[in-house]
Amino acid sequence: MTEAVTAVTDSCFDNFPLHRISGEVFANNPASVRVLEKSGFIFEGRLKDNVVKEGQVLDSLLYARTM
């Protein structure tokens, strides 16, 4: 999955006039956190009570990668 995220992110930066790409993951999903971090994304903050999944209110984590 890390290779796919890296490839898509690189392609977006190469083919579109983007400066920044951001992504959010559920705070209780360490595998997704690892994928973003290994793909060069930097942690920017925690969004408290930001999403509802199966009736449960969860925090999400905001990550971003800049050109």
Residue, then its C-alpha position, 0 to 999 in steps of 0.5 A: m500500500t505504501e508504494a501505491v500511495t507514494a506513486v499516486t502522490d508523486s504522480c499528482f505532484d508531477n502532473f498537476p499544479l499542486h503544492r500540498i496534498s493532505g490525508e486523514v486517517f482514523a486515530n485508531n488505525p496505526a497501519s494507515v498512519r504508517v503508510l502515510e508516514k512512510s510515504g513522506f506525509i507529516f503529522e499536522g494534528r488531531l481532529k477531535d470527534n471528527v468522524v462517526k464510524e459504525g455509530q462510534v465518534l472517533d478522532s482523525l489524524l491529519y497528515a500532509r505532504t508538500m512539494 
